[in-house]
Amino acid sequence: MFSLNNQILVLMWKPSKTTLFILMLSMTIVGGIAFSLVNWEVVESKGFKGVYNELSLPILGLVLGFYFMVHYVKKLKETEK
């Protein structure tokens, strides 16, 4: 949110179905590749900090993929009506 002279402006981004599909697909691919590159020995040996450092990027990619998937499905349902 931005404030201009006590007026609140909310910027909304309305992406198309194609953009949402590309974002959804790319984020899940990035998350999957990042999961395959996780060094599981570090995860097992360093405790929580190792788990956080190794898994933060793959989880972020997959969460963003699911986030865009929800919006993509909503957009598909809107266009069907």
C-alpha positions, 0 to 999 in steps of 0.5 A: 500500500502506498499513501499519498496525502492521506489517501491510500492507494492499493495496487492490484495486479491482474495477470492473464491466464497465460501469465499465471500458467507460466508462473505456476509451471516455472515455480514448481519446476524451480522448486522441484529442481531445488529439491533434487539439489538439496544436500541431505547430509547437511540437513541430517547433521546440522539440525534446524539451521541446516534444514532451514538453509537447505530447504528454504528455496525449494519450499519457497518455489513450491509454495509460490507454484501452489499460490499461482495455481490457486489464482490460475484455477480461479481465473479459469472458473471466472472465464467459464461462467 
